[in-house]
């Protein structure tokens, strides 16, 4: 159950924690608070998530339509090779 709660907290971007009084009584709760704080501190900031606002599409026709509607350029990326070697 605790793993599910931690995963939901991480994915939802929320900070789940037990009351500080519980942490003082039980060392396990203190560890849980430390882990949850570490997870919360490593979540991406709003500025770091700007990449998610890119209108990713899977085909050129949709990209052209959106580019015309929004008067924006198209960046075409194709993956045909091994990206680890820089050949894509």
VEXZAKE-951023 format. One record per residue (C-alpha): residue number from 1; residue in three letters; x, y, z. Coordinates in nm, 4 decimals. Example, Ala and Ser with C-alpha at 12.3 -4.5 7.8 and 13.67 -1.06 7.14 Angstrom:
ATOM num residu       px       py       pz
ATOM   1    Ala   1.2300  -0.4500   0.7800
ATOM   2    Ser   1.3670  -0.1060   0.7140
***
This chain:
ATOM num residu       px       py       pz
ATOM   1    Unk   0.0000   0.0000   0.0000
ATOM   2    Unk   0.2799   0.2461   0.0844
ATOM   3    Unk   0.4502   0.1909  -0.2535
ATOM   4    Unk   0.1253   0.2746  -0.4320
ATOM   5    Unk   0.0867   0.5933  -0.2295
ATOM   6    Unk   0.4465   0.7001  -0.3016
ATOM   7    Unk   0.4048   0.6294  -0.6728
ATOM   8    Unk   0.0775   0.8212  -0.6867
ATOM   9    Unk   0.2390   1.1102  -0.4995
ATOM  10    Unk   0.5347   1.1172  -0.7351
ATOM  11    Unk   0.3271   1.0935  -1.0499
ATOM  12    Unk   0.0698   1.3409  -0.9267
ATOM  13    Unk   0.3357   1.5887  -0.8218
ATOM  14    Unk   0.1984   1.6134  -0.4705
ATOM  15    Unk   0.3802   1.5869  -0.1402
ATOM  16    Unk   0.2442   1.3157   0.0846
ATOM  17    Unk   0.3749   1.3081   0.4389
ATOM  18    Unk   0.2855   1.1813   0.7817
ATOM  19    Unk   0.2414   1.4361   1.0599
ATOM  20    Unk   0.5742   1.5339   1.2242
ATOM  21    Unk   0.4546   1.3932   1.5585
ATOM  22    Unk   0.4459   1.0441   1.4063
ATOM  23    Unk   0.7975   1.0814   1.2700
ATOM  24    Unk   0.9341   1.1534   1.6180
ATOM  25    Unk   0.7717   0.8375   1.7605
ATOM  26    Unk   0.8765   0.5947   1.4885
ATOM  27    Unk   1.2119   0.6008   1.3026
ATOM  28    Unk   1.0478   0.4321   1.0024
ATOM  29    Unk   0.8141   0.7295   0.9651
ATOM  30    Unk   1.1141   0.9633   0.9755
ATOM  31    Unk   1.2701   0.7692   0.6899
ATOM  32    Unk   0.9445   0.7894   0.4943
ATOM  33    Unk   0.9370   1.1669   0.5435
ATOM  34    Unk   1.2970   1.1950   0.4246
ATOM  35    Unk   1.2275   0.9890   0.1128
ATOM  36    Unk   0.9099   1.1826   0.0314
ATOM  37    Unk   1.0956   1.5140   0.0747
ATOM  38    Unk   1.3736   1.3912  -0.1557
ATOM  39    Unk   1.1159   1.2882  -0.4190
ATOM  40    Unk   0.9395   1.6239  -0.3879
ATOM  41    Unk   1.2686   1.8149  -0.4187
ATOM  42    Unk   1.3657   1.6285  -0.7369
ATOM  43    Unk   1.0385   1.6854  -0.9240
ATOM  44    Unk   1.0833   1.9103  -1.2280
ATOM  45    Unk   0.9982   2.2771  -1.1883
ATOM  46    Unk   0.7470   2.4579  -1.4061
ATOM  47    Unk   1.0288   2.6033  -1.6163
ATOM  48    Unk   1.1832   2.2595  -1.6618
ATOM  49    Unk   0.8522   2.1231  -1.7919
ATOM  50    Unk   0.8206   2.3714  -2.0818
ATOM  51    Unk   0.9350   2.0874  -2.3090
ATOM  52    Unk   0.5965   1.9223  -2.2463
ATOM  53    Unk   0.4179   2.2142  -2.4157
ATOM  54    Unk   0.5586   2.1258  -2.7582
ATOM  55    Unk   0.2840   2.0065  -2.9915
ATOM  56    Unk   0.4257   1.6656  -3.0766
ATOM  57    Unk   0.2550   1.4940  -3.3700
ATOM  58    Unk   0.3186   1.1662  -3.5478
ATOM  59    Unk   0.2753   1.2667  -3.9100
ATOM  60    Unk   0.3796   1.5517  -4.1386
ATOM  61    Unk   0.0264   1.6414  -4.2528
ATOM  62    Unk  -0.0875   1.7149  -3.8973
ATOM  63    Unk   0.2314   1.9135  -3.8342
ATOM  64    Unk   0.1733   2.1229  -4.1486
ATOM  65    Unk  -0.1879   2.1920  -4.0522
ATOM  66    Unk  -0.0915   2.3002  -3.7003
ATOM  67    Unk   0.1988   2.5085  -3.8289
ATOM  68    Unk  -0.0315   2.6998  -4.0647
ATOM  69    Unk  -0.2959   2.7515  -3.7958
ATOM  70    Unk  -0.0460   2.8817  -3.5410
ATOM  71    Unk   0.1963   3.0452  -3.7839
ATOM  72    Unk   0.4822   2.8443  -3.6351
ATOM  73    Unk   0.7712   2.6519  -3.7951
ATOM  74    Unk   0.8007   2.2758  -3.8115
ATOM  75    Unk   1.0992   2.0859  -3.6733
ATOM  76    Unk   1.1204   1.7413  -3.8249
ATOM  77    Unk   1.3044   1.4729  -3.6296
ATOM  78    Unk   1.3452   1.1275  -3.7720
ATOM  79    Unk   1.4951   0.8376  -3.5856
ATOM  80    Unk   1.6613   0.6061  -3.8332
ATOM  81    Unk   1.9711   0.4687  -3.6701
ATOM  82    Unk   2.1315   0.4597  -3.3290
ATOM  83    Unk   2.0812   0.7827  -3.1338
ATOM  84    Unk   2.3661   0.6884  -2.8953
ATOM  85    Unk   2.6174   0.7346  -3.1745
ATOM  86    Unk   2.4653   1.0605  -3.2919
ATOM  87    Unk   2.3318   0.9052  -3.6118
ATOM  88    Unk   1.9590   0.9441  -3.6341
***
